[in-house]
Each structure stands twice: as C-alpha cells, then as structure tokens.
C-alpha cells in the first residue's frame, strides 16, 4: 500500500496525463511501456480514465489497482485468498508464508 501513497505524494491532485502516468507507474525508462500500449489498454477499457471534452486524465492509484487486478500473477506458495491478502501488511504476509513453509517441512 505504501507504493500507492508514493504515487499520490508525487502528484497530490490525483489526475495526470498519459505520459506522466507512464512515468509515475514505470519509473525505469528502459522497461516503461509505450504510449501506444497505454492507449491500447485504454481502448480495451482495461484501465479507468476520465474524459473531459477531448482531454483524457488518469488517476495513477486507480490505474495501478486496475493493473493489479488484471495482470497480477499470484504465487503458488501463498495459500490465502486475494481479498484477505490485500488487507494484510507486507510483514504479516511474510509471516504467513514462513509459517506455511514450516508446516510443509
């Protein structure tokens, strides 16, 4: 959840354009998807956006949540449903994973 806070700290207004969205969500320029890819995701309605007249804006937190729900691959080792895992902190998730590993051994 801290990564979402970092996104909103860097842009307190919440709404950004497409290029800024890509820069916020993918800081490493070498691995950043193209603007064309983002527009394709937008056209397929996989990411939320606001359209005011001809201008298109994105909320980086909402787009990140959409990416997590659409593209996130869950690990096999974590035997817990997604909803329960999303409410836990990272340290709690590590403890659960360690206890699952210890039980298997």
Secondary structure, 3 states (H helix, E strand, C coil): CHHHHHHHHHCCCCEECHHHHHHHHCCCHHHCCCHHHHHHHHHCCCCCCEEECCEEEEEHHHHHHHHHHHHCCCCCCCCCCHHHHHCCCHHHHHHHHHHHHHHHC
